[in-house]
């Protein structure tokens, strides 16, 4: 299996895990506020901020594995 396909699958698992496992693993408890928000609200604000970075890393891995369009035309 190509490295880029593995990277996309890992990225998918990480993002789904952030939405599903993160709250169940401890953020769904009452506790001190984080930046004025309850822990669960903070988590659901943090996850969409992290998603572009995760997808950006996956994109860079994919681009490095496949090369650019210019390189493929020359070959």
Legacy VTK file of the C-alpha trace (Angstrom):
# vtk DataFile Version 3.0
C-alpha trace
ASCII
DATASET POLYDATA
POINTS 75 float
0.000 0.000 0.000
1.336 3.437 -0.858
2.515 5.762 1.869
0.010 8.446 0.893
-2.931 6.043 1.258
-1.722 4.996 4.713
-1.315 8.670 5.689
-4.893 9.489 4.604
-6.275 6.518 6.549
-4.306 7.498 9.656
-5.529 11.103 9.287
-9.116 9.889 9.046
-8.750 7.727 12.157
-7.122 10.575 14.106
-9.857 13.092 13.239
-12.693 10.669 13.984
-10.917 9.690 17.196
-10.634 13.322 18.260
-14.397 13.747 17.914
-15.410 10.436 19.504
-12.722 9.198 21.884
-11.561 12.556 23.250
-14.803 13.517 25.000
-15.311 10.015 26.350
-11.734 9.841 27.647
-12.112 12.570 30.214
-13.352 15.830 28.780
-16.967 15.006 29.587
-16.488 15.700 33.290
-17.258 18.707 35.409
-14.138 20.509 36.403
-12.345 23.798 36.213
-13.050 25.881 33.141
-10.509 26.111 30.339
-10.467 29.616 28.828
-13.877 30.226 30.417
-15.480 27.164 28.826
-16.395 23.814 30.320
-13.947 21.075 29.310
-16.243 19.468 26.719
-16.963 22.792 24.965
-13.235 23.549 24.930
-12.586 20.166 23.302
-15.166 20.758 20.565
-13.622 24.167 19.863
-10.082 22.766 19.819
-10.761 19.851 17.457
-11.847 21.970 14.427
-8.755 24.117 14.971
-6.533 21.008 14.877
-8.177 19.476 11.789
-6.526 21.780 9.194
-3.109 21.034 10.669
-3.712 17.274 10.563
-4.991 17.437 6.994
-2.096 19.727 6.034
0.439 17.162 7.236
-1.390 14.424 5.341
-1.439 16.609 2.211
2.302 17.245 2.439
2.975 13.524 2.829
0.724 12.804 -0.148
2.401 15.435 -2.275
5.883 14.181 -1.381
4.863 10.600 -2.183
3.171 11.377 -5.506
5.364 14.251 -6.667
4.075 17.344 -8.382
2.249 17.404 -11.700
5.301 18.900 -13.427
7.495 15.990 -12.406
4.974 13.440 -13.665
4.695 15.170 -17.059
8.490 15.098 -17.579
8.747 11.364 -16.952
LINES 1 76
75 0 1 2 3 4 5 6 7 8 9 10 11 12 13 14 15 16 17 18 19 20 21 22 23 24 25 26 27 28 29 30 31 32 33 34 35 36 37 38 39 40 41 42 43 44 45 46 47 48 49 50 51 52 53 54 55 56 57 58 59 60 61 62 63 64 65 66 67 68 69 70 71 72 73 74
